[in-house]
């Protein structure tokens, strides 16, 4: 399997056991980590989930410890001035999605997994929901 990028919304629902899409996101994350060449997240993803974790635990020290553990198996894309400026001038409506997308594009990602494929309407990279990803790669065995 190729280089897979996980959107922040997939990571958050993977972490939240009572999230509506927890099971599908968990299956997609586990499959990506076990079957892909590399599984990637962006610094924006880490920042978004850190904010979420801080609201849950209220301790920066705990958030850093949890984040270190969570993100240990992932590769992390780069975000820089060029990526941010591309994002600001892009057709994407959501700046966070644009930054994640251009950091993924810069890292030569083959597929983005997100719960909101419509947010990536302008993507040159294949975009799949967690369910689509699991179905497609289960079928490919």
Rosetta constraint file for C-alpha pairs under 8 A:
AtomPair CA 1 CA 35 HARMONIC 5.88 0.50
AtomPair CA 1 CA 36 HARMONIC 4.37 0.50
AtomPair CA 1 CA 37 HARMONIC 5.82 0.50
AtomPair CA 2 CA 36 HARMONIC 5.22 0.50
AtomPair CA 2 CA 37 HARMONIC 5.16 0.50
AtomPair CA 2 CA 38 HARMONIC 6.99 0.50
AtomPair CA 2 CA 109 HARMONIC 7.91 0.50
AtomPair CA 2 CA 110 HARMONIC 6.16 0.50
AtomPair CA 2 CA 111 HARMONIC 7.76 0.50
AtomPair CA 3 CA 36 HARMONIC 6.06 0.50
AtomPair CA 3 CA 37 HARMONIC 5.52 0.50
AtomPair CA 3 CA 38 HARMONIC 4.93 0.50
AtomPair CA 3 CA 39 HARMONIC 5.98 0.50
AtomPair CA 3 CA 40 HARMONIC 7.36 0.50
AtomPair CA 3 CA 108 HARMONIC 7.62 0.50
AtomPair CA 3 CA 109 HARMONIC 5.11 0.50
AtomPair CA 3 CA 110 HARMONIC 5.28 0.50
AtomPair CA 3 CA 111 HARMONIC 6.74 0.50
AtomPair CA 4 CA 32 HARMONIC 6.60 0.50
AtomPair CA 4 CA 36 HARMONIC 6.60 0.50
AtomPair CA 4 CA 37 HARMONIC 7.88 0.50
AtomPair CA 4 CA 38 HARMONIC 6.35 0.50
AtomPair CA 4 CA 39 HARMONIC 4.86 0.50
AtomPair CA 4 CA 40 HARMONIC 6.00 0.50
AtomPair CA 4 CA 109 HARMONIC 6.03 0.50
AtomPair CA 4 CA 110 HARMONIC 6.11 0.50
AtomPair CA 4 CA 111 HARMONIC 5.14 0.50
AtomPair CA 4 CA 112 HARMONIC 6.03 0.50
AtomPair CA 4 CA 113 HARMONIC 7.33 0.50
AtomPair CA 5 CA 39 HARMONIC 5.87 0.50
AtomPair CA 5 CA 40 HARMONIC 4.59 0.50
AtomPair CA 5 CA 41 HARMONIC 5.75 0.50
AtomPair CA 5 CA 104 HARMONIC 6.73 0.50
AtomPair CA 5 CA 109 HARMONIC 6.46 0.50
AtomPair CA 5 CA 110 HARMONIC 7.89 0.50
AtomPair CA 5 CA 111 HARMONIC 6.22 0.50
AtomPair CA 5 CA 112 HARMONIC 4.73 0.50
AtomPair CA 5 CA 113 HARMONIC 6.13 0.50
AtomPair CA 6 CA 10 HARMONIC 6.30 0.50
AtomPair CA 6 CA 11 HARMONIC 6.84 0.50
AtomPair CA 6 CA 29 HARMONIC 7.74 0.50
AtomPair CA 6 CA 39 HARMONIC 7.43 0.50
AtomPair CA 6 CA 40 HARMONIC 6.28 0.50
AtomPair CA 6 CA 41 HARMONIC 5.58 0.50
AtomPair CA 6 CA 112 HARMONIC 6.00 0.50
AtomPair CA 6 CA 113 HARMONIC 5.06 0.50
AtomPair CA 6 CA 114 HARMONIC 6.53 0.50
AtomPair CA 7 CA 11 HARMONIC 6.69 0.50
AtomPair CA 7 CA 41 HARMONIC 6.98 0.50
AtomPair CA 7 CA 45 HARMONIC 6.82 0.50
AtomPair CA 7 CA 100 HARMONIC 7.28 0.50
AtomPair CA 7 CA 112 HARMONIC 7.01 0.50
AtomPair CA 7 CA 113 HARMONIC 6.03 0.50
AtomPair CA 7 CA 114 HARMONIC 5.13 0.50
AtomPair CA 7 CA 115 HARMONIC 7.93 0.50
AtomPair CA 8 CA 12 HARMONIC 6.14 0.50
AtomPair CA 8 CA 41 HARMONIC 7.80 0.50
AtomPair CA 8 CA 44 HARMONIC 7.86 0.50
AtomPair CA 8 CA 45 HARMONIC 4.70 0.50
AtomPair CA 8 CA 46 HARMONIC 7.71 0.50
AtomPair CA 8 CA 48 HARMONIC 6.88 0.50
AtomPair CA 8 CA 49 HARMONIC 7.07 0.50
AtomPair CA 8 CA 114 HARMONIC 7.82 0.50
AtomPair CA 9 CA 13 HARMONIC 6.26 0.50
AtomPair CA 9 CA 114 HARMONIC 6.62 0.50
AtomPair CA 9 CA 115 HARMONIC 6.53 0.50
AtomPair CA 10 CA 14 HARMONIC 6.04 0.50
AtomPair CA 10 CA 25 HARMONIC 5.58 0.50
AtomPair CA 10 CA 29 HARMONIC 7.96 0.50
AtomPair CA 10 CA 113 HARMONIC 7.32 0.50
AtomPair CA 10 CA 114 HARMONIC 5.92 0.50
AtomPair CA 10 CA 115 HARMONIC 6.43 0.50
AtomPair CA 10 CA 130 HARMONIC 7.59 0.50
AtomPair CA 11 CA 15 HARMONIC 6.28 0.50
AtomPair CA 11 CA 25 HARMONIC 7.34 0.50
AtomPair CA 11 CA 29 HARMONIC 7.76 0.50
AtomPair CA 11 CA 45 HARMONIC 7.93 0.50
AtomPair CA 11 CA 49 HARMONIC 7.61 0.50
AtomPair CA 12 CA 16 HARMONIC 6.20 0.50
AtomPair CA 12 CA 49 HARMONIC 6.37 0.50
AtomPair CA 13 CA 17 HARMONIC 7.31 0.50
AtomPair CA 13 CA 19 HARMONIC 5.59 0.50
AtomPair CA 13 CA 20 HARMONIC 7.68 0.50
AtomPair CA 13 CA 21 HARMONIC 6.19 0.50
AtomPair CA 13 CA 22 HARMONIC 4.95 0.50
AtomPair CA 13 CA 25 HARMONIC 6.18 0.50
AtomPair CA 13 CA 26 HARMONIC 7.75 0.50
AtomPair CA 14 CA 21 HARMONIC 7.99 0.50
AtomPair CA 14 CA 22 HARMONIC 5.22 0.50
AtomPair CA 14 CA 23 HARMONIC 7.45 0.50
AtomPair CA 14 CA 25 HARMONIC 5.13 0.50
AtomPair CA 14 CA 26 HARMONIC 4.87 0.50
AtomPair CA 14 CA 29 HARMONIC 7.37 0.50
AtomPair CA 15 CA 22 HARMONIC 7.56 0.50
AtomPair CA 16 CA 22 HARMONIC 6.55 0.50
AtomPair CA 17 CA 22 HARMONIC 5.85 0.50
AtomPair CA 18 CA 22 HARMONIC 6.73 0.50
AtomPair CA 21 CA 25 HARMONIC 6.12 0.50
AtomPair CA 22 CA 26 HARMONIC 5.88 0.50
AtomPair CA 23 CA 27 HARMONIC 6.19 0.50
AtomPair CA 24 CA 28 HARMONIC 6.20 0.50
AtomPair CA 24 CA 130 HARMONIC 5.89 0.50
AtomPair CA 24 CA 131 HARMONIC 5.99 0.50
AtomPair CA 25 CA 29 HARMONIC 6.08 0.50
AtomPair CA 25 CA 130 HARMONIC 5.63 0.50
AtomPair CA 25 CA 131 HARMONIC 7.87 0.50
AtomPair CA 26 CA 30 HARMONIC 6.03 0.50
AtomPair CA 27 CA 31 HARMONIC 5.97 0.50
AtomPair CA 27 CA 130 HARMONIC 7.71 0.50
AtomPair CA 27 CA 134 HARMONIC 7.13 0.50
AtomPair CA 28 CA 32 HARMONIC 5.96 0.50
AtomPair CA 28 CA 130 HARMONIC 5.25 0.50
AtomPair CA 28 CA 131 HARMONIC 7.34 0.50
AtomPair CA 28 CA 133 HARMONIC 6.70 0.50
AtomPair CA 28 CA 134 HARMONIC 5.85 0.50
AtomPair CA 29 CA 33 HARMONIC 6.07 0.50
AtomPair CA 30 CA 34 HARMONIC 6.07 0.50
AtomPair CA 31 CA 35 HARMONIC 5.65 0.50
AtomPair CA 31 CA 36 HARMONIC 7.58 0.50
AtomPair CA 31 CA 134 HARMONIC 7.28 0.50
AtomPair CA 32 CA 36 HARMONIC 5.16 0.50
AtomPair CA 32 CA 38 HARMONIC 7.91 0.50
AtomPair CA 32 CA 39 HARMONIC 6.09 0.50
AtomPair CA 33 CA 38 HARMONIC 7.27 0.50
AtomPair CA 33 CA 39 HARMONIC 5.82 0.50
AtomPair CA 33 CA 73 HARMONIC 7.42 0.50
AtomPair CA 33 CA 74 HARMONIC 7.76 0.50
AtomPair CA 38 CA 74 HARMONIC 7.39 0.50
AtomPair CA 38 CA 75 HARMONIC 6.77 0.50
AtomPair CA 39 CA 73 HARMONIC 7.92 0.50
AtomPair CA 39 CA 74 HARMONIC 5.47 0.50
AtomPair CA 39 CA 75 HARMONIC 6.05 0.50
AtomPair CA 40 CA 74 HARMONIC 5.42 0.50
AtomPair CA 40 CA 75 HARMONIC 4.67 0.50
AtomPair CA 40 CA 76 HARMONIC 5.46 0.50
AtomPair CA 40 CA 77 HARMONIC 6.60 0.50
AtomPair CA 41 CA 45 HARMONIC 6.16 0.50
AtomPair CA 41 CA 46 HARMONIC 7.48 0.50
AtomPair CA 41 CA 74 HARMONIC 6.69 0.50
AtomPair CA 41 CA 75 HARMONIC 6.49 0.50
AtomPair CA 41 CA 76 HARMONIC 5.14 0.50
AtomPair CA 41 CA 77 HARMONIC 6.24 0.50
AtomPair CA 42 CA 46 HARMONIC 6.57 0.50
AtomPair CA 42 CA 76 HARMONIC 5.34 0.50
AtomPair CA 42 CA 77 HARMONIC 4.90 0.50
AtomPair CA 42 CA 78 HARMONIC 6.90 0.50
AtomPair CA 42 CA 79 HARMONIC 7.56 0.50
AtomPair CA 42 CA 100 HARMONIC 6.05 0.50
AtomPair CA 42 CA 103 HARMONIC 6.84 0.50
AtomPair CA 42 CA 104 HARMONIC 7.57 0.50
AtomPair CA 43 CA 47 HARMONIC 6.19 0.50
AtomPair CA 43 CA 76 HARMONIC 6.73 0.50
AtomPair CA 43 CA 77 HARMONIC 6.88 0.50
AtomPair CA 43 CA 78 HARMONIC 7.22 0.50
AtomPair CA 43 CA 79 HARMONIC 6.98 0.50
AtomPair CA 44 CA 48 HARMONIC 6.09 0.50
AtomPair CA 44 CA 96 HARMONIC 7.08 0.50
AtomPair CA 44 CA 99 HARMONIC 7.41 0.50
AtomPair CA 44 CA 100 HARMONIC 6.65 0.50
AtomPair CA 45 CA 49 HARMONIC 6.17 0.50
AtomPair CA 45 CA 100 HARMONIC 7.51 0.50
AtomPair CA 46 CA 50 HARMONIC 5.91 0.50
AtomPair CA 46 CA 67 HARMONIC 7.66 0.50
AtomPair CA 47 CA 51 HARMONIC 6.24 0.50
AtomPair CA 48 CA 52 HARMONIC 6.39 0.50
AtomPair CA 49 CA 53 HARMONIC 6.00 0.50
AtomPair CA 50 CA 54 HARMONIC 6.00 0.50
AtomPair CA 50 CA 63 HARMONIC 6.28 0.50
AtomPair CA 50 CA 64 HARMONIC 7.84 0.50
AtomPair CA 50 CA 67 HARMONIC 7.08 0.50
AtomPair CA 51 CA 55 HARMONIC 6.34 0.50
AtomPair CA 52 CA 56 HARMONIC 6.46 0.50
AtomPair CA 53 CA 57 HARMONIC 6.00 0.50
AtomPair CA 53 CA 58 HARMONIC 7.73 0.50
AtomPair CA 53 CA 63 HARMONIC 6.01 0.50
AtomPair CA 54 CA 58 HARMONIC 4.80 0.50
AtomPair CA 54 CA 59 HARMONIC 6.03 0.50
AtomPair CA 54 CA 60 HARMONIC 6.50 0.50
AtomPair CA 54 CA 63 HARMONIC 6.02 0.50
AtomPair CA 57 CA 62 HARMONIC 7.17 0.50
AtomPair CA 57 CA 63 HARMONIC 7.31 0.50
AtomPair CA 59 CA 63 HARMONIC 6.21 0.50
AtomPair CA 60 CA 64 HARMONIC 6.13 0.50
AtomPair CA 61 CA 65 HARMONIC 6.26 0.50
AtomPair CA 62 CA 66 HARMONIC 6.05 0.50
AtomPair CA 63 CA 67 HARMONIC 5.86 0.50
AtomPair CA 64 CA 68 HARMONIC 5.94 0.50
AtomPair CA 65 CA 69 HARMONIC 6.43 0.50
AtomPair CA 66 CA 70 HARMONIC 6.05 0.50
AtomPair CA 67 CA 71 HARMONIC 5.88 0.50
AtomPair CA 68 CA 72 HARMONIC 5.97 0.50
AtomPair CA 77 CA 103 HARMONIC 5.81 0.50
AtomPair CA 77 CA 104 HARMONIC 6.48 0.50
AtomPair CA 77 CA 106 HARMONIC 7.90 0.50
AtomPair CA 77 CA 107 HARMONIC 6.10 0.50
AtomPair CA 78 CA 103 HARMONIC 5.79 0.50
AtomPair CA 78 CA 106 HARMONIC 7.69 0.50
AtomPair CA 78 CA 107 HARMONIC 7.44 0.50
AtomPair CA 79 CA 83 HARMONIC 5.91 0.50
AtomPair CA 79 CA 84 HARMONIC 7.12 0.50
AtomPair CA 79 CA 99 HARMONIC 7.48 0.50
AtomPair CA 79 CA 103 HARMONIC 5.71 0.50
AtomPair CA 80 CA 84 HARMONIC 6.24 0.50
AtomPair CA 81 CA 85 HARMONIC 6.06 0.50
AtomPair CA 82 CA 86 HARMONIC 6.08 0.50
AtomPair CA 83 CA 87 HARMONIC 6.12 0.50
AtomPair CA 83 CA 99 HARMONIC 6.52 0.50
AtomPair CA 83 CA 102 HARMONIC 5.75 0.50
AtomPair CA 83 CA 103 HARMONIC 6.35 0.50
AtomPair CA 84 CA 88 HARMONIC 6.18 0.50
AtomPair CA 84 CA 99 HARMONIC 6.11 0.50
AtomPair CA 85 CA 89 HARMONIC 6.24 0.50
AtomPair CA 86 CA 90 HARMONIC 5.89 0.50
AtomPair CA 86 CA 102 HARMONIC 7.24 0.50
AtomPair CA 87 CA 92 HARMONIC 7.40 0.50
AtomPair CA 87 CA 95 HARMONIC 6.43 0.50
AtomPair CA 87 CA 98 HARMONIC 4.94 0.50
AtomPair CA 87 CA 99 HARMONIC 5.48 0.50
AtomPair CA 87 CA 102 HARMONIC 6.82 0.50
AtomPair CA 88 CA 95 HARMONIC 6.92 0.50
AtomPair CA 88 CA 98 HARMONIC 7.83 0.50
AtomPair CA 90 CA 98 HARMONIC 7.29 0.50
AtomPair CA 91 CA 122 HARMONIC 7.04 0.50
AtomPair CA 92 CA 97 HARMONIC 7.30 0.50
AtomPair CA 92 CA 98 HARMONIC 5.72 0.50
AtomPair CA 92 CA 119 HARMONIC 7.24 0.50
AtomPair CA 92 CA 120 HARMONIC 7.33 0.50
AtomPair CA 92 CA 121 HARMONIC 7.93 0.50
AtomPair CA 92 CA 122 HARMONIC 7.10 0.50
AtomPair CA 93 CA 98 HARMONIC 7.84 0.50
AtomPair CA 93 CA 119 HARMONIC 7.54 0.50
AtomPair CA 94 CA 98 HARMONIC 6.28 0.50
AtomPair CA 94 CA 119 HARMONIC 7.42 0.50
AtomPair CA 95 CA 99 HARMONIC 6.13 0.50
AtomPair CA 96 CA 100 HARMONIC 6.23 0.50
AtomPair CA 97 CA 101 HARMONIC 5.94 0.50
AtomPair CA 97 CA 119 HARMONIC 7.08 0.50
AtomPair CA 97 CA 120 HARMONIC 7.51 0.50
AtomPair CA 98 CA 102 HARMONIC 6.10 0.50
AtomPair CA 99 CA 103 HARMONIC 6.05 0.50
AtomPair CA 100 CA 104 HARMONIC 6.10 0.50
AtomPair CA 101 CA 105 HARMONIC 6.09 0.50
AtomPair CA 101 CA 120 HARMONIC 7.84 0.50
AtomPair CA 101 CA 123 HARMONIC 7.57 0.50
AtomPair CA 102 CA 106 HARMONIC 6.01 0.50
AtomPair CA 103 CA 107 HARMONIC 6.28 0.50
AtomPair CA 104 CA 108 HARMONIC 6.39 0.50
AtomPair CA 104 CA 109 HARMONIC 5.41 0.50
AtomPair CA 104 CA 112 HARMONIC 7.96 0.50
AtomPair CA 105 CA 109 HARMONIC 5.87 0.50
AtomPair CA 105 CA 125 HARMONIC 7.26 0.50
AtomPair CA 109 CA 125 HARMONIC 7.24 0.50
AtomPair CA 110 CA 125 HARMONIC 6.09 0.50
AtomPair CA 110 CA 126 HARMONIC 6.51 0.50
AtomPair CA 111 CA 125 HARMONIC 5.88 0.50
AtomPair CA 111 CA 126 HARMONIC 4.75 0.50
AtomPair CA 111 CA 127 HARMONIC 5.66 0.50
AtomPair CA 111 CA 128 HARMONIC 7.20 0.50
AtomPair CA 112 CA 125 HARMONIC 6.93 0.50
AtomPair CA 112 CA 126 HARMONIC 6.24 0.50
AtomPair CA 112 CA 127 HARMONIC 4.75 0.50
AtomPair CA 112 CA 128 HARMONIC 6.26 0.50
AtomPair CA 113 CA 127 HARMONIC 5.94 0.50
AtomPair CA 113 CA 128 HARMONIC 5.02 0.50
AtomPair CA 113 CA 129 HARMONIC 5.42 0.50
AtomPair CA 113 CA 130 HARMONIC 5.93 0.50
AtomPair CA 113 CA 133 HARMONIC 7.15 0.50
AtomPair CA 114 CA 127 HARMONIC 7.16 0.50
AtomPair CA 114 CA 128 HARMONIC 6.32 0.50
AtomPair CA 114 CA 129 HARMONIC 5.11 0.50
AtomPair CA 114 CA 130 HARMONIC 6.58 0.50
AtomPair CA 115 CA 128 HARMONIC 7.95 0.50
AtomPair CA 115 CA 129 HARMONIC 5.13 0.50
AtomPair CA 115 CA 130 HARMONIC 6.71 0.50
AtomPair CA 116 CA 120 HARMONIC 7.58 0.50
AtomPair CA 116 CA 129 HARMONIC 7.17 0.50
AtomPair CA 117 CA 121 HARMONIC 6.99 0.50
AtomPair CA 117 CA 127 HARMONIC 6.22 0.50
AtomPair CA 117 CA 128 HARMONIC 6.53 0.50
AtomPair CA 117 CA 129 HARMONIC 6.59 0.50
AtomPair CA 120 CA 127 HARMONIC 7.20 0.50
AtomPair CA 123 CA 127 HARMONIC 7.50 0.50
AtomPair CA 128 CA 132 HARMONIC 5.63 0.50
AtomPair CA 128 CA 133 HARMONIC 5.73 0.50
AtomPair CA 129 CA 133 HARMONIC 6.11 0.50
AtomPair CA 130 CA 134 HARMONIC 6.22 0.50
AtomPair CA 131 CA 135 HARMONIC 6.10 0.50
AtomPair CA 132 CA 136 HARMONIC 5.91 0.50
AtomPair CA 133 CA 137 HARMONIC 6.11 0.50
AtomPair CA 134 CA 138 HARMONIC 5.80 0.50
AtomPair CA 135 CA 139 HARMONIC 6.04 0.50
AtomPair CA 136 CA 140 HARMONIC 6.31 0.50
AtomPair CA 137 CA 141 HARMONIC 6.81 0.50
